[in-house]
């Protein structure tokens, strides 16, 4: 059966996976968590690009028909590179700056992301296209990805990091906050508690899932779907750890249906 491949440096892309699973419930999904190499954020852009290519080749070997780069850092570093290499539809992530600019009343919006996302050329192009007539606060958030990977969604360390990065935004008049990393939606309740009701938090995952559905439905040879869709998960870390994370982040039903395996990428 044809399938959609989805990958991230870790479990953050599961925020996109669950939206795609909701919109395309009969389609086989393969998720790849590169947890042995996580986080991508502190790494150089060439290193990320090389690693992402290896992950993509692994998923292509599973005969996927559509690839979703469910990682803002990987998209910033390697999306154009992947599209130049592979002949299949590829969906990437970018911070949802456009809807934030359209919705703001104060004219001040903020983007929280990994440092590498802000370093990539795509974010510069995004700013050039949409950041007109508004003030954009760019907030790198090192450490948050690691907290989500550890399952700490609202503990003292996570709270300290969120307060450090976000406390000043409401006082500066920010009323739209963009989640520029797929790990951050799992911190959304904690983030909203820190910034308060006056700041709207924007998660791009639903829009990315809608784009994936559009591209899936446009495939020239309509792939067959499964009566019982497969939910395969690969990790370059311990499989049992990913099983526990699926339980925490997606719930018992999704975790029970999951086929979790360890994968290795040849260096």
Backbone as CSV, one residue per row, in Angstrom:
resi,resn,N_x,N_y,N_z,CA_x,CA_y,CA_z,C_x,C_y,C_z
1,UNK,0.833,-1.190,0.000,0.000,0.000,0.000,0.874,1.249,0.000
2,UNK,0.438,2.256,-0.731,1.142,3.533,-0.738,0.961,4.211,0.606
3,UNK,1.915,5.052,0.936,1.866,5.679,2.252,2.453,7.080,2.199
4,UNK,2.256,7.794,3.295,2.840,9.111,3.485,3.953,8.977,4.510
5,UNK,5.116,9.535,4.209,6.224,9.551,5.140,6.306,10.897,5.840
6,UNK,6.483,10.865,7.141,6.539,12.077,7.958,7.758,11.955,8.851
7,UNK,8.576,13.013,8.934,9.723,12.877,9.828,10.069,14.173,10.545
8,UNK,10.771,13.984,11.640,11.241,15.083,12.483,12.499,14.613,13.194
9,UNK,13.188,15.548,13.818,14.350,15.167,14.617,13.941,14.306,15.803
10,UNK,12.706,14.442,16.249,12.224,13.667,17.391,10.726,13.510,17.330
11,UNK,10.059,13.797,18.449,8.623,13.570,18.537,7.797,14.810,18.183
12,UNK,8.458,15.943,17.928,7.696,17.149,17.624,6.772,16.993,16.434
13,UNK,7.242,16.284,15.410,6.435,16.095,14.213,5.166,15.311,14.443
14,UNK,5.042,14.699,15.628,3.788,14.025,15.946,2.628,15.010,16.034
15,UNK,2.924,16.282,16.281,1.865,17.298,16.258,1.299,17.460,14.859
16,UNK,2.122,17.207,13.843,1.659,17.213,12.449,1.049,15.864,12.102
17,UNK,1.673,14.782,12.574,1.165,13.425,12.314,-0.295,13.298,12.732
18,UNK,-0.633,13.789,13.926,-1.999,13.600,14.415,-3.011,14.372,13.569
19,UNK,-2.604,15.508,13.008,-3.508,16.258,12.132,-3.695,15.543,10.800
20,UNK,-2.621,14.970,10.266,-2.725,14.213,9.014,-3.546,12.949,9.230
21,UNK,-3.327,12.272,10.346,-4.101,11.063,10.650,-5.584,11.379,10.777
22,UNK,-5.902,12.562,11.266,-7.302,12.968,11.393,-7.920,13.246,10.021
23,UNK,-7.186,13.909,9.140,-7.716,14.269,7.830,-7.696,13.105,6.844
24,UNK,-6.734,12.199,6.999,-6.594,11.054,6.088,-6.570,9.768,6.908
25,UNK,-7.680,9.417,7.519,-7.686,8.290,8.463,-7.464,6.931,7.825
26,UNK,-7.637,6.814,6.509,-7.495,5.520,5.847,-6.149,5.339,5.164
27,UNK,-5.265,6.293,5.300,-3.975,6.257,4.608,-2.888,5.729,5.547
28,UNK,-2.036,4.861,5.016,-0.910,4.362,5.793,0.082,5.499,6.051
29,UNK,0.539,5.607,7.278,1.479,6.647,7.661,2.744,6.024,8.238
30,UNK,3.885,6.542,7.807,5.176,6.117,8.344,5.833,7.334,8.968
31,UNK,6.151,7.240,10.244,6.777,8.353,10.954,8.202,7.975,11.322
32,UNK,9.125,8.921,11.092,10.530,8.688,11.416,10.981,9.745,12.407
33,UNK,11.411,9.303,13.588,11.939,10.198,14.616,13.449,9.974,14.707
34,UNK,14.221,10.977,14.318,15.674,10.836,14.300,16.241,11.168,15.687
35,UNK,15.789,10.428,16.676,16.095,10.764,18.066,17.546,10.520,18.455
36,UNK,18.238,9.693,17.690,19.653,9.503,17.949,20.489,10.702,17.552
37,UNK,19.888,11.629,16.820,20.594,12.815,16.315,19.914,14.098,16.789
38,UNK,18.921,13.956,17.656,18.120,15.080,18.139,18.840,15.766,19.308
39,UNK,18.779,17.111,19.374,18.032,18.028,18.510,18.849,18.486,17.301
40,UNK,18.157,18.864,16.236,18.818,19.416,15.056,19.246,20.872,15.284
41,UNK,18.495,21.586,16.112,18.649,23.027,16.236,20.073,23.534,16.429
42,UNK,20.876,22.954,17.334,22.227,23.471,17.558,23.235,23.098,16.467
43,UNK,22.861,22.245,15.537,23.801,21.761,14.531,23.926,22.756,13.375
44,UNK,24.999,22.604,12.601,25.203,23.485,11.456,24.215,23.130,10.341
45,UNK,23.919,24.091,9.503,22.976,23.837,8.418,23.471,22.743,7.464
46,UNK,24.769,22.700,7.093,25.227,21.584,6.241,25.063,20.221,6.912
47,UNK,25.321,20.142,8.219,25.141,18.875,8.934,23.677,18.438,8.913
48,UNK,22.776,19.395,9.156,21.347,19.077,9.143,20.923,18.616,7.754
49,UNK,21.402,19.308,6.734,21.032,18.968,5.357,21.465,17.542,5.023
50,UNK,22.674,17.185,5.413,23.184,15.842,5.137,22.362,14.782,5.862
51,UNK,22.030,15.062,7.104,21.263,14.101,7.895,19.855,13.930,7.346
52,UNK,19.227,15.041,7.005,17.860,15.008,6.495,17.788,14.217,5.182
53,UNK,18.806,14.342,4.358,18.826,13.571,3.113,18.838,12.068,3.404
54,UNK,19.586,11.666,4.424,19.624,10.245,4.786,18.260,9.758,5.269
55,UNK,17.600,10.580,6.077,16.270,10.205,6.559,15.301,10.081,5.387
56,UNK,15.359,11.049,4.475,14.458,11.019,3.320,14.695,9.770,2.472
57,UNK,15.934,9.410,2.275,16.226,8.209,1.483,15.695,6.950,2.176
58,UNK,15.792,6.905,3.491,15.223,5.768,4.224,13.724,5.672,3.972
59,UNK,13.021,6.793,4.059,11.567,6.776,3.858,11.211,6.455,2.413
60,UNK,11.984,6.945,1.466,11.716,6.616,0.059,11.878,5.124,-0.193
61,UNK,12.762,4.486,0.541,12.930,3.038,0.406,11.698,2.280,0.896
62,UNK,10.849,2.940,1.683,9.585,2.342,2.142,8.462,2.572,1.131
63,UNK,8.808,3.134,-0.037,7.879,3.361,-1.155,6.760,4.340,-0.797
64,UNK,7.127,5.409,-0.126,6.145,6.453,0.158,5.811,7.214,-1.116
65,UNK,4.621,7.818,-1.142,4.178,8.614,-2.285,4.238,10.112,-1.996
66,UNK,4.362,10.460,-0.745,4.365,11.860,-0.324,5.243,11.973,0.917
67,UNK,6.058,13.034,0.977,6.961,13.233,2.103,6.603,14.524,2.819
68,UNK,6.470,14.445,4.137,6.189,15.626,4.952,7.378,15.844,5.889
69,UNK,8.060,16.959,5.692,9.171,17.330,6.570,8.560,18.077,7.752
70,UNK,8.196,17.335,8.781,7.449,17.895,9.917,8.398,18.454,10.963
71,UNK,9.309,19.280,10.496,10.352,19.852,11.345,10.736,21.196,10.760
72,UNK,10.563,22.260,11.518,10.901,23.585,11.013,12.396,23.725,10.746
73,UNK,13.210,23.183,11.637,14.659,23.286,11.459,15.103,22.553,10.201
74,UNK,14.616,21.330,10.002,14.967,20.563,8.809,14.456,21.240,7.548
75,UNK,13.264,21.816,7.613,12.710,22.510,6.448,13.557,23.725,6.098
76,UNK,13.962,24.484,7.116,14.775,25.671,6.868,16.115,25.305,6.259
77,UNK,16.680,24.188,6.698,18.019,23.810,6.252,18.017,23.047,4.932
78,UNK,16.959,22.259,4.662,17.097,21.247,3.607,15.915,21.084,2.679
79,UNK,14.852,21.851,2.828,13.669,21.597,2.006,13.974,21.774,0.520
80,UNK,14.628,22.864,0.155,14.973,23.087,-1.255,15.907,21.993,-1.758
81,UNK,16.824,21.575,-0.914,17.764,20.506,-1.268,17.015,19.215,-1.580
82,UNK,16.056,18.855,-0.743,15.283,17.628,-0.963,14.473,17.710,-2.246
83,UNK,13.856,18.849,-2.481,13.034,18.993,-3.691,13.867,18.919,-4.959
84,UNK,15.137,19.296,-4.869,16.023,19.167,-6.016,16.498,17.748,-6.252
85,UNK,16.441,16.918,-5.222,16.933,15.545,-5.318,15.868,14.539,-5.701
86,UNK,14.656,14.714,-5.180,13.659,13.648,-5.238,12.419,14.083,-6.012
87,UNK,11.892,13.154,-6.788,10.736,13.431,-7.647,9.466,12.896,-6.990
88,UNK,9.042,13.554,-5.950,7.757,13.261,-5.312,7.313,14.522,-4.586
89,UNK,6.018,14.648,-4.300,5.561,15.836,-3.573,6.165,15.884,-2.170
90,UNK,6.651,17.053,-1.782,7.260,17.245,-0.464,6.622,18.454,0.200
91,UNK,6.120,18.263,1.398,5.524,19.339,2.190,6.491,19.691,3.306
92,UNK,6.744,20.975,3.488,7.636,21.411,4.544,6.928,22.299,5.549
93,UNK,7.679,22.698,6.544,7.168,23.572,7.591,7.781,24.960,7.443
94,UNK,6.999,25.977,7.752,7.532,27.311,7.927,6.699,28.007,8.995
95,UNK,7.317,28.900,9.764,6.543,29.608,10.781,5.353,30.336,10.154
96,UNK,4.201,30.266,10.820,2.954,30.817,10.257,2.909,32.330,10.438
97,UNK,3.877,33.002,9.797,3.968,34.458,9.925,2.825,35.166,9.208
98,UNK,2.447,34.644,8.049,1.384,35.294,7.281,0.087,35.412,8.068
99,UNK,-0.479,34.324,8.627,-1.718,34.489,9.403,-1.541,35.362,10.632
100,UNK,-0.349,35.341,11.232,-0.113,36.202,12.393,-0.201,37.673,11.996
101,UNK,0.402,38.004,10.858,0.368,39.391,10.373,-1.054,39.797,10.009
102,UNK,-1.809,38.864,9.439,-3.184,39.170,9.048,-4.094,39.369,10.254
103,UNK,-3.791,38.682,11.357,-4.688,38.701,12.510,-4.339,39.763,13.541
104,UNK,-3.107,40.256,13.555,-2.685,41.137,14.635,-3.467,42.450,14.649
105,UNK,-3.841,42.861,15.825,-4.463,44.177,16.020,-3.449,45.206,16.502
106,UNK,-2.427,44.735,17.195,-1.429,45.646,17.749,-0.310,45.965,16.765
107,UNK,-0.196,45.151,15.708,0.913,45.333,14.774,2.219,44.759,15.286
108,UNK,2.124,43.914,16.321,3.313,43.298,16.898,3.079,41.800,17.056
109,UNK,3.929,41.021,16.407,3.810,39.566,16.472,5.164,38.988,16.865
110,UNK,5.144,37.771,17.376,6.376,37.107,17.783,6.428,35.705,17.200
111,UNK,7.641,35.244,16.941,7.882,33.883,16.463,8.869,33.230,17.411
112,UNK,8.506,32.089,17.965,9.422,31.301,18.790,9.836,30.060,18.003
113,UNK,11.141,29.808,17.949,11.650,28.700,17.147,13.049,28.350,17.623
114,UNK,13.644,27.323,17.006,15.029,26.969,17.305,15.951,27.976,16.622
115,UNK,17.160,28.146,17.125,18.093,29.073,16.465,18.326,28.755,14.998
116,UNK,18.410,27.474,14.641,18.693,27.100,13.256,17.571,27.514,12.315
117,UNK,16.327,27.516,12.790,15.213,27.947,11.944,15.394,29.399,11.536
118,UNK,15.829,30.230,12.454,16.021,31.639,12.148,17.239,31.877,11.263
119,UNK,18.206,30.967,11.295,19.419,31.125,10.497,19.216,30.768,9.034
120,UNK,18.215,29.938,8.744,18.021,29.477,7.369,17.470,30.572,6.460
121,UNK,17.800,30.471,5.179,17.316,31.439,4.197,15.788,31.504,4.115
122,UNK,15.062,30.378,4.274,13.599,30.460,4.154,12.966,31.455,5.124
123,UNK,13.498,31.579,6.342,12.891,32.532,7.274,13.127,33.968,6.808
124,UNK,14.293,34.224,6.251,14.544,35.549,5.699,13.586,35.882,4.573
125,UNK,13.318,34.918,3.707,12.361,35.143,2.611,10.956,35.354,3.161
126,UNK,10.618,34.600,4.210,9.308,34.736,4.829,9.131,36.153,5.385
127,UNK,10.146,36.653,6.051,10.094,38.010,6.595,9.942,39.028,5.464
128,UNK,10.679,38.827,4.397,10.617,39.772,3.283,9.231,39.790,2.634
129,UNK,8.561,38.645,2.629,7.242,38.563,1.990,6.131,39.135,2.845
130,UNK,6.187,38.877,4.149,4.996,39.132,4.963,5.177,40.155,6.089
131,UNK,6.399,40.459,6.463,6.597,41.329,7.634,6.596,42.807,7.236
132,UNK,5.508,43.226,6.640,5.381,44.621,6.218,4.362,45.324,7.107
133,UNK,4.758,46.452,7.665,3.849,47.217,8.497,3.615,46.632,9.874
134,UNK,4.398,45.631,10.242,4.288,45.046,11.578,5.685,44.916,12.171
135,UNK,5.747,44.790,13.474,7.000,44.527,14.161,7.029,43.056,14.547
136,UNK,8.082,42.371,14.130,8.214,40.936,14.394,9.306,40.713,15.436
137,UNK,8.934,40.122,16.554,9.885,39.760,17.600,10.328,38.317,17.356
138,UNK,11.616,38.138,17.153,12.179,36.817,16.893,12.762,36.274,18.193
139,UNK,12.218,35.140,18.640,12.627,34.595,19.934,13.184,33.168,19.792
140,UNK,14.517,33.023,19.747,15.088,31.676,19.788,14.806,31.032,21.149
141,UNK,14.548,29.733,21.128,14.160,29.037,22.368,14.975,27.763,22.569
142,UNK,16.293,27.881,22.720,17.083,26.659,22.954,16.653,25.965,24.235
143,UNK,16.632,24.654,24.167,16.298,23.849,25.335,14.886,23.308,25.365
144,UNK,13.947,23.949,24.677,12.559,23.491,24.743,12.350,22.157,24.033
145,UNK,13.037,21.966,22.911,12.916,20.683,22.214,13.326,19.542,23.138
146,UNK,14.442,19.729,23.844,14.919,18.692,24.747,13.907,18.403,25.849
147,UNK,13.223,19.424,26.328,12.225,19.219,27.384,11.055,18.374,26.887
148,UNK,10.610,18.641,25.671,9.522,17.839,25.104,9.985,16.402,24.896
149,UNK,11.205,16.231,24.398,11.739,14.882,24.196,11.819,14.113,25.510
150,UNK,12.052,14.824,26.603,12.134,14.174,27.912,10.765,13.968,28.552
151,UNK,9.712,14.460,27.892,8.370,14.302,28.435,8.013,15.336,29.480
152,UNK,8.831,16.365,29.621,8.582,17.422,30.612,7.824,18.548,29.921
153,UNK,6.500,18.497,29.969,5.665,19.469,29.272,5.247,20.632,30.154
154,UNK,5.414,20.492,31.452,4.948,21.563,32.338,5.702,21.577,33.668
155,UNK,6.893,20.994,33.675,7.657,20.921,34.914,8.424,22.200,35.196
156,UNK,9.143,22.242,36.317,9.847,23.460,36.720,10.865,23.955,35.688
157,UNK,11.631,23.049,35.093,12.633,23.476,34.113,11.956,24.071,32.884
158,UNK,10.926,23.390,32.395,10.188,23.903,31.239,9.553,25.248,31.560
159,UNK,8.981,25.366,32.717,8.373,26.635,33.122,9.411,27.756,33.158
160,UNK,10.584,27.480,33.688,11.627,28.510,33.755,12.034,28.962,32.358
161,UNK,12.192,28.003,31.438,12.563,28.356,30.069,11.467,29.194,29.404
162,UNK,10.219,28.792,29.570,9.122,29.536,28.947,9.029,30.953,29.497
163,UNK,9.173,31.090,30.784,9.134,32.434,31.366,10.313,33.280,30.876
164,UNK,11.479,32.645,30.749,12.648,33.374,30.276,12.441,33.900,28.858
165,UNK,11.840,33.079,27.997,11.701,33.452,26.598,10.470,34.315,26.315
166,UNK,9.412,34.149,27.099,8.121,34.725,26.717,7.588,35.815,27.635
167,UNK,8.116,35.951,28.823,7.540,36.894,29.780,7.441,38.312,29.243
168,UNK,8.411,38.733,28.468,8.419,40.129,28.018,7.506,40.438,26.852
169,UNK,6.966,39.429,26.196,6.216,39.673,24.960,4.903,40.427,25.184
170,UNK,4.055,40.036,26.132,2.805,40.788,26.312,3.048,42.262,26.659
171,UNK,4.060,42.538,27.474,4.339,43.919,27.861,4.788,44.764,26.673
172,UNK,5.325,44.105,25.643,5.758,44.833,24.443,4.632,44.969,23.415
173,UNK,3.452,44.466,23.764,2.299,44.637,22.895,2.050,43.524,21.908
174,UNK,2.797,42.429,22.015,2.591,41.294,21.107,1.215,40.680,21.354
175,UNK,0.467,40.460,20.271,-0.843,39.811,20.427,-0.981,38.542,19.593
176,UNK,0.063,38.185,18.822,0.069,36.935,18.051,1.418,36.267,18.259
177,UNK,1.392,34.997,18.653,2.620,34.236,18.890,2.623,32.994,18.013
178,UNK,3.617,32.896,17.148,3.722,31.786,16.200,4.611,30.691,16.783
179,UNK,4.113,29.468,16.776,4.907,28.311,17.194,5.733,27.855,16.001
180,UNK,7.026,28.199,16.009,7.885,27.919,14.872,8.686,26.641,15.002
181,UNK,8.213,25.704,15.804,8.838,24.390,15.958,7.728,23.399,16.246
182,UNK,7.776,22.239,15.594,6.684,21.278,15.756,6.638,20.657,17.149
183,UNK,7.697,20.800,17.930,7.646,20.336,19.317,6.754,21.234,20.182
184,UNK,6.659,22.502,19.842,6.036,23.470,20.742,4.527,23.292,20.940
185,UNK,3.766,22.766,19.970,2.340,22.553,20.247,2.082,21.670,21.468
186,UNK,3.016,20.777,21.794,2.827,19.950,22.987,3.034,20.760,24.267
187,UNK,3.586,21.953,24.134,3.738,22.870,25.261,2.670,23.958,25.259
188,UNK,1.704,23.853,24.366,0.761,24.962,24.175,0.030,25.379,25.459
189,UNK,-0.499,24.456,26.254,-1.160,24.907,27.489,-0.227,25.708,28.388
190,UNK,1.017,25.255,28.516,1.978,25.976,29.353,2.336,27.323,28.736
191,UNK,2.474,27.367,27.420,2.785,28.623,26.732,1.650,29.624,26.914
192,UNK,0.421,29.169,26.732,-0.725,30.068,26.869,-0.858,30.585,28.298
193,UNK,-0.499,29.765,29.268,-0.556,30.217,30.659,0.467,31.316,30.922
194,UNK,1.617,31.248,30.249,2.663,32.251,30.448,2.313,33.570,29.762
195,UNK,1.852,33.512,28.509,1.625,34.763,27.759,0.270,35.384,28.064
196,UNK,-0.686,34.614,28.559,-1.980,35.157,28.933,-2.975,35.194,27.790
197,UNK,-4.206,35.524,28.138,-5.312,35.471,27.182,-5.202,36.514,26.090
198,UNK,-4.405,37.546,26.279,-4.292,38.607,25.278,-3.413,38.256,24.102
199,UNK,-2.757,37.109,24.138,-1.877,36.679,23.052,-2.443,35.407,22.431
200,UNK,-2.709,35.457,21.134,-3.207,34.281,20.427,-2.026,33.449,19.950
201,UNK,-2.072,32.152,20.234,-1.001,31.236,19.843,-1.400,30.530,18.547
202,UNK,-0.498,30.540,17.566,-0.787,29.973,16.250,0.054,28.728,16.020
203,UNK,-0.609,27.614,15.776,0.029,26.333,15.474,-0.179,26.046,13.984
204,UNK,0.898,25.922,13.194,0.738,25.695,11.753,0.380,24.268,11.366
205,UNK,0.370,23.322,12.315,0.181,21.913,11.970,-1.113,21.639,11.201
206,UNK,-2.270,22.209,11.593,-3.488,21.933,10.812,-3.382,22.386,9.359
207,UNK,-2.749,23.534,9.108,-2.603,24.014,7.730,-1.666,23.110,6.936
208,UNK,-0.614,22.620,7.573,0.307,21.706,6.902,-0.400,20.400,6.552
209,UNK,-1.233,19.914,7.453,-1.990,18.685,7.184,-2.959,18.884,6.020
210,UNK,-3.579,20.051,5.948,-4.492,20.313,4.822,-3.731,20.327,3.499
211,UNK,-2.531,20.893,3.495,-1.713,20.879,2.281,-1.315,19.460,1.909
212,UNK,-0.973,18.650,2.898,-0.639,17.248,2.626,-1.830,16.522,2.006
213,UNK,-3.035,16.774,2.520,-4.229,16.140,1.957,-4.453,16.590,0.517
214,UNK,-4.269,17.889,0.246,-4.450,18.378,-1.133,-3.487,17.688,-2.090
215,UNK,-2.235,17.583,-1.707,-1.256,16.945,-2.582,-1.521,15.456,-2.730
216,UNK,-1.954,14.814,-1.667,-2.280,13.388,-1.730,-3.417,13.139,-2.716
217,UNK,-4.419,13.993,-2.667,-5.584,13.811,-3.535,-5.282,14.157,-4.990
218,UNK,-4.177,14.873,-5.241,-3.814,15.242,-6.611,-2.905,14.216,-7.287
219,UNK,-2.453,13.223,-6.563,-1.557,12.248,-7.157,-2.203,11.631,-8.386
220,UNK,-1.439,11.544,-9.468,-1.989,11.085,-10.748,-2.530,9.664,-10.646
221,UNK,-1.759,8.788,-10.051,-2.222,7.425,-9.806,-2.707,7.365,-8.375
222,UNK,-4.033,7.354,-8.213,-4.582,7.421,-6.858,-4.168,6.189,-6.071
223,UNK,-3.387,6.373,-5.022,-2.974,5.207,-4.236,-4.165,4.539,-3.548
224,UNK,-4.086,3.232,-3.462,-5.089,2.503,-2.702,-4.912,2.793,-1.220
225,UNK,-5.984,2.764,-0.499,-5.901,2.951,0.952,-6.223,1.628,1.641
226,UNK,-5.855,1.545,2.898,-6.014,0.297,3.640,-7.344,0.269,4.359
227,UNK,-7.918,-0.925,4.473,-9.103,-1.063,5.312,-8.730,-0.843,6.766
228,UNK,-7.534,-1.295,7.125,-6.978,-1.017,8.456,-5.634,-0.323,8.225
229,UNK,-5.581,0.978,8.329,-4.352,1.698,7.985,-3.200,1.335,8.907
230,UNK,-2.029,1.236,8.321,-0.829,0.944,9.103,-0.298,2.219,9.728
231,UNK,0.182,2.100,10.932,0.790,3.220,11.652,2.182,2.771,12.090
232,UNK,3.150,2.977,11.207,4.514,2.545,11.485,5.343,3.722,11.998
233,UNK,6.163,3.458,12.992,7.024,4.470,13.577,8.449,3.928,13.661
234,UNK,9.390,4.707,13.173,10.797,4.349,13.266,11.523,5.384,14.109
235,UNK,12.527,4.936,14.842,13.348,5.853,15.616,14.799,5.406,15.559
236,UNK,15.704,6.371,15.577,17.126,6.048,15.691,17.550,5.995,17.156
237,UNK,16.585,6.134,18.049,16.821,5.946,19.479,16.174,4.651,19.943
238,UNK,15.992,4.478,21.244,15.363,3.264,21.759,13.880,3.190,21.387
239,UNK,13.444,2.047,20.884,12.053,1.889,20.475,11.102,2.014,21.660
240,UNK,11.489,1.479,22.813,10.607,1.531,23.977,10.373,2.968,24.431
241,UNK,11.390,3.770,24.312,11.238,5.186,24.670,10.201,5.853,23.773
242,UNK,10.265,5.579,22.462,9.291,6.179,21.553,7.891,5.659,21.852
243,UNK,7.757,4.388,22.197,6.429,3.856,22.552,5.837,4.642,23.725
244,UNK,6.641,4.910,24.722,6.166,5.664,25.877,5.785,7.089,25.492
245,UNK,6.544,7.683,24.585,6.243,9.040,24.150,4.953,9.089,23.339
246,UNK,4.719,8.075,22.528,3.466,8.011,21.773,2.284,7.956,22.732
247,UNK,2.430,7.194,23.788,1.367,7.090,24.794,1.102,8.459,25.420
248,UNK,2.160,9.159,25.772,2.008,10.456,26.431,1.454,11.525,25.490
249,UNK,1.952,11.567,24.248,1.651,12.678,23.355,0.445,12.440,22.447
250,UNK,0.199,11.185,22.094,-0.910,10.877,21.190,-2.058,10.149,21.862
251,UNK,-1.793,9.563,23.025,-2.849,8.871,23.737,-2.765,7.364,23.598
252,UNK,-3.480,6.635,24.454,-3.399,5.167,24.483,-3.818,4.506,23.170
253,UNK,-4.867,5.015,22.525,-5.355,4.368,21.303,-4.299,4.386,20.216
254,UNK,-3.716,5.560,19.962,-2.691,5.668,18.930,-1.469,4.834,19.288
255,UNK,-1.086,4.852,20.548,0.077,4.082,20.971,-0.163,2.588,20.816
256,UNK,-1.378,2.142,21.101,-1.708,0.720,20.987,-1.647,0.260,19.534
257,UNK,-2.035,1.125,18.597,-2.055,0.758,17.181,-0.678,0.853,16.529
258,UNK,0.265,1.469,17.211,1.549,1.781,16.594,2.464,0.565,16.493
259,UNK,3.133,0.466,15.364,4.202,-0.504,15.149,5.511,0.254,15.227
260,UNK,6.241,0.115,16.341,7.435,0.908,16.593,8.686,0.049,16.376
261,UNK,9.623,0.571,15.581,10.852,-0.151,15.286,12.046,0.799,15.374
262,UNK,13.189,0.205,15.663,14.444,0.962,15.634,15.025,0.910,14.233
263,UNK,15.543,2.031,13.774,16.157,2.105,12.449,17.557,2.679,12.589
264,UNK,18.424,2.308,11.679,19.769,2.882,11.662,20.000,3.492,10.287
265,UNK,20.660,4.627,10.288,21.027,5.293,9.045,22.518,5.111,8.834
266,UNK,22.898,4.643,7.679,24.320,4.388,7.405,25.066,5.708,7.306
267,UNK,26.138,5.799,8.033,26.957,7.017,7.999,27.834,7.017,6.759
